[in-house]
Amino acid sequence: MSPVKILLIWLIYLMRGLLGRRRFLGLTPPFARVQRLYDRVNRNWVKFNVRDSEDWLQLEHIFLNEEFDLSGTGRRPQIEQLYRKMLDTGRTPLIIDLGANIGLASAYFHRIYPDAQIIAVEPDKGNCEMARRNLPAKSTLIEAAAASHPGRAKLIDTGRNCGFRVDPCAGGDIQLVTVADLLELAEGSHPFMIKIDIEGFEEDLFSKNVQWVDLFPIILTELHDWMLPNRRVTRNFLSVMATREREFMHFGGYVVSLSSPL
């Protein structure tokens, strides 16, 4: 995307923010490497680090456009009630972010659910370096790729900061971790939400060992049939979900799956 177009996008969000139509007001121009946003709800400033326009576009999607605002599901009151019920009964809600990139989605979830434990999983070293600067202090970052089984893998660089793909490989330098591994790491917390954006590797993640699906009331998944034609990488996800009592909504680039009843 051209610098001029990115600047125009920022100006549009700036005007909307100044008119009070957005929670997060981004006053820093997109070419600045340190981005400062004002949170109207918490009435404070939040700072993020970006490397380039691609990172800034992630900031735009997640904070300025709030693509993870679950109001669009029509179930926001029930989701808030579930979150509060967990806290009121002494349980710490657990949020797992698979494909955390530079940590912006996890940081957004922390703003919305400040008392949740957050585990962010990202396989690329460069993204992890940025994520460590952007993640909230109480979160945990795992430099690995999420899969249906433990093992090793290598990364396929597609030329995009947010587009690294995973290729299982016995001699690879990337560790594969399962959701079960992450749940064991978070012992004492209660599954609340899992976000999955792993560039087509959902084909593997949902291929077996999917008992964890029943533990998470909220599952956010970006599916990638559009990116990998004729691979049918979504079929395992659909097969797993078709046998479960869950509701589905689609908005933005994500499928939202909620336990039914929530």
C-alpha positions as CSV (number, residue, x, y, z in Angstrom):
1,M,0.0,0.0,0.0
2,S,1.4,3.4,-0.9
3,P,2.5,5.9,1.8
4,V,-0.1,8.4,0.5
5,K,-3.0,5.9,0.9
6,I,-1.8,5.0,4.4
7,L,-1.6,8.6,5.4
8,L,-5.2,9.1,4.1
9,I,-6.4,6.1,6.1
10,W,-4.8,7.6,9.2
11,L,-6.4,11.0,8.6
12,I,-9.8,9.4,8.3
13,Y,-9.4,7.6,11.6
14,L,-8.1,10.8,13.2
15,M,-11.2,12.7,12.1
16,R,-13.5,9.9,13.4
17,G,-11.6,9.8,16.6
18,L,-11.8,13.6,17.1
19,L,-15.5,13.4,16.5
20,G,-15.7,10.8,19.4
21,R,-16.8,7.9,17.2
22,R,-13.9,5.6,18.2
23,R,-12.5,4.3,21.5
24,F,-8.9,4.7,20.5
25,L,-7.7,8.0,19.1
26,G,-4.4,7.7,17.2
27,L,-2.7,11.1,17.1
28,T,0.7,9.8,15.8
29,P,1.3,9.9,12.0
30,P,1.7,6.4,10.6
31,F,5.4,6.9,9.6
32,A,6.4,7.3,13.3
33,R,8.1,4.2,14.8
34,V,6.5,4.9,18.2
35,Q,2.7,5.1,18.1
36,R,0.7,6.8,20.8
37,L,-3.0,6.2,21.2
38,Y,-5.5,7.7,23.6
39,D,-7.9,5.2,25.2
40,R,-11.2,7.1,25.8
41,V,-12.6,4.4,28.1
42,N,-9.6,4.1,30.4
43,R,-8.7,7.8,29.9
44,N,-5.0,7.1,29.5
45,W,-2.4,6.9,26.8
46,V,-0.9,3.7,25.4
47,K,2.3,3.4,23.4
48,F,3.3,0.8,20.8
49,N,6.4,0.2,18.7
50,V,6.1,-0.5,14.9
51,R,8.8,-1.0,12.3
52,D,7.0,0.0,9.1
53,S,3.7,0.6,7.4
54,E,2.8,-3.1,7.5
55,D,3.1,-3.0,11.3
56,W,1.1,0.2,11.4
57,L,-1.7,-1.4,9.3
58,Q,-2.0,-4.1,12.0
59,L,-2.3,-1.3,14.6
60,E,-5.0,0.2,12.4
61,H,-7.0,-3.0,12.1
62,I,-6.8,-3.9,15.8
63,F,-7.0,-0.6,17.6
64,L,-8.3,2.1,15.3
65,N,-10.8,-0.2,13.5
66,E,-11.3,-2.5,16.6
67,E,-11.6,-5.7,14.5
68,F,-11.8,-7.7,17.7
69,D,-14.7,-5.7,19.2
70,L,-17.1,-8.5,19.9
71,S,-20.1,-6.2,19.9
72,G,-20.7,-7.3,16.4
73,T,-21.6,-10.8,17.6
74,G,-24.7,-9.5,19.4
75,R,-23.5,-11.4,22.4
76,R,-21.3,-8.8,24.1
77,P,-23.4,-8.6,27.3
78,Q,-23.2,-12.4,27.7
79,I,-19.5,-12.4,27.0
80,E,-19.0,-9.6,29.6
81,Q,-21.1,-11.5,32.1
82,L,-19.1,-14.7,31.6
83,Y,-15.8,-12.8,32.1
84,R,-17.1,-11.2,35.3
85,K,-18.5,-14.5,36.6
86,M,-15.1,-16.1,36.2
87,L,-13.5,-13.3,38.2
88,D,-16.3,-13.3,40.8
89,T,-15.8,-17.1,41.4
90,G,-12.0,-16.7,41.8
91,R,-11.0,-18.0,38.4
92,T,-8.6,-16.1,36.2
93,P,-9.8,-16.0,32.6
94,L,-7.2,-17.3,30.1
95,I,-6.7,-15.7,26.6
96,I,-4.4,-17.5,24.2
97,D,-3.2,-15.6,21.1
98,L,-1.9,-17.9,18.4
99,G,-0.1,-16.0,15.7
100,A,0.6,-13.0,17.9
101,N,2.7,-11.1,15.4
102,I,4.1,-8.0,17.2
103,G,1.7,-8.4,20.2
104,L,-1.0,-5.9,19.2
105,A,-4.0,-8.2,19.5
106,S,-2.8,-9.4,22.9
107,A,-2.4,-5.8,24.0
108,Y,-5.9,-5.0,22.8
109,F,-7.4,-8.0,24.7
110,H,-5.6,-6.7,27.8
111,R,-7.3,-3.4,27.4
112,I,-10.7,-5.1,27.2
113,Y,-10.1,-7.9,29.7
114,P,-7.4,-6.4,32.1
115,D,-7.6,-9.2,34.6
116,A,-7.2,-12.1,32.2
117,Q,-4.0,-14.1,31.8
118,I,-2.6,-13.8,28.3
119,I,-0.4,-16.2,26.5
120,A,0.9,-15.1,23.1
121,V,2.5,-17.5,20.6
122,E,4.5,-16.3,17.7
123,P,7.1,-18.3,15.6
124,D,9.1,-15.4,14.0
125,K,12.1,-14.1,16.0
126,G,11.8,-10.5,14.6
127,N,8.1,-10.3,15.4
128,C,8.8,-11.7,18.9
129,E,11.4,-8.9,19.5
130,M,8.7,-6.3,18.7
131,A,6.1,-8.2,20.7
132,R,8.2,-8.1,23.8
133,R,8.1,-4.3,23.6
134,N,4.3,-4.1,23.0
135,L,2.9,-6.9,25.2
136,P,1.5,-6.0,28.6
137,A,3.8,-6.8,31.5
138,K,1.6,-9.7,32.9
139,S,1.5,-11.6,29.6
140,T,3.6,-14.6,28.5
141,L,5.3,-14.8,25.1
142,I,6.1,-18.2,23.6
143,E,8.4,-18.2,20.6
144,A,6.9,-21.2,18.8
145,A,4.2,-22.2,16.3
146,A,0.9,-23.7,17.4
147,A,0.2,-27.2,16.0
148,S,-1.8,-30.4,16.6
149,H,1.3,-32.2,17.8
150,P,4.7,-31.3,19.3
151,G,7.8,-31.3,17.0
152,R,9.9,-28.9,14.9
153,A,9.2,-26.8,11.9
154,K,10.7,-24.2,9.6
155,L,9.2,-20.8,8.6
156,I,8.3,-19.8,5.1
157,D,8.9,-16.1,4.6
158,T,6.2,-14.7,2.3
159,G,7.7,-11.2,2.4
160,R,5.1,-9.9,4.9
161,N,5.7,-9.3,8.7
162,C,2.3,-10.9,9.4
163,G,2.5,-13.6,6.7
164,F,5.0,-16.2,7.9
165,R,3.9,-19.7,7.2
166,V,4.8,-22.9,9.0
167,D,6.2,-26.0,7.4
168,P,6.7,-29.1,9.7
169,C,10.3,-30.3,9.4
170,A,12.2,-32.6,11.7
171,G,15.3,-30.5,11.5
172,G,13.6,-27.1,11.7
173,D,14.6,-24.4,14.1
174,I,11.0,-23.6,15.2
175,Q,9.4,-25.4,18.1
176,L,5.8,-26.7,17.7
177,V,3.6,-26.4,20.7
178,T,0.0,-27.7,21.2
179,V,-2.9,-26.0,22.9
180,A,-2.7,-28.7,25.5
181,D,0.9,-27.6,26.2
182,L,-0.3,-24.0,26.7
183,L,-3.1,-25.0,28.9
184,E,-0.7,-26.9,31.1
185,L,1.5,-23.8,31.2
186,A,-1.5,-21.8,32.3
187,E,-2.5,-24.2,35.1
188,G,-4.8,-22.3,37.5
189,S,-6.4,-20.2,34.8
190,H,-9.7,-20.9,33.1
191,P,-10.0,-21.0,29.3
192,F,-12.0,-17.9,28.1
193,M,-10.9,-17.0,24.6
194,I,-8.5,-18.2,21.9
195,K,-7.5,-16.2,18.8
196,I,-6.1,-18.2,15.9
197,D,-4.4,-16.4,12.9
198,I,-1.7,-18.8,11.7
199,E,-1.6,-18.3,8.0
200,G,-3.1,-21.6,6.8
201,F,-1.6,-23.8,9.5
202,E,-5.1,-24.1,11.0
203,E,-5.2,-27.1,8.6
204,D,-2.8,-28.9,11.0
205,L,-4.1,-27.4,14.2
206,F,-7.6,-28.8,13.7
207,S,-6.5,-32.1,12.3
208,K,-6.3,-34.0,15.6
209,N,-6.1,-33.5,19.4
210,V,-8.9,-31.0,19.3
211,Q,-10.4,-31.6,22.8
212,W,-9.3,-28.0,23.7
213,V,-12.0,-26.7,21.4
214,D,-14.7,-27.6,24.0
215,L,-12.9,-25.7,26.7
216,F,-12.9,-22.2,25.1
217,P,-16.3,-20.4,25.1
218,I,-14.9,-17.9,22.5
219,I,-12.8,-18.9,19.5
220,L,-11.7,-16.3,16.9
221,T,-10.2,-17.8,13.8
222,E,-9.0,-16.3,10.5
223,L,-9.4,-18.9,7.8
224,H,-7.0,-18.9,4.8
225,D,-8.6,-20.7,1.9
226,W,-8.5,-17.4,0.1
227,M,-4.7,-17.4,0.5
228,L,-4.0,-21.0,-0.4
229,P,-6.3,-22.0,-3.3
230,N,-7.1,-25.7,-3.8
231,R,-5.5,-26.6,-0.5
232,R,-8.8,-26.7,1.4
233,V,-7.1,-25.7,4.6
234,T,-10.4,-24.8,6.2
235,R,-12.0,-28.3,6.0
236,N,-10.5,-29.6,9.3
237,F,-11.8,-26.6,11.1
238,L,-15.3,-27.1,9.6
239,S,-15.3,-30.8,10.4
240,V,-14.4,-30.2,14.0
241,M,-16.9,-27.4,14.5
242,A,-19.8,-29.2,12.7
243,T,-20.1,-31.8,15.5
244,R,-20.3,-29.2,18.4
245,E,-23.0,-27.1,19.9
246,R,-21.6,-23.7,18.9
247,E,-22.8,-20.5,17.3
248,F,-20.9,-18.8,14.4
249,M,-20.7,-15.2,13.2
250,H,-18.4,-13.7,10.6
251,F,-17.3,-10.1,10.6
252,G,-14.1,-8.4,9.5
253,G,-11.7,-11.2,8.6
254,Y,-12.6,-13.5,11.4
255,V,-15.0,-16.3,12.2
256,V,-16.3,-16.0,15.8
257,S,-17.4,-19.3,17.4
258,L,-19.2,-19.1,20.7
259,S,-20.3,-21.9,23.0
260,S,-24.1,-22.4,22.9
261,P,-25.3,-21.5,25.4
262,L,-22.5,-19.2,26.3
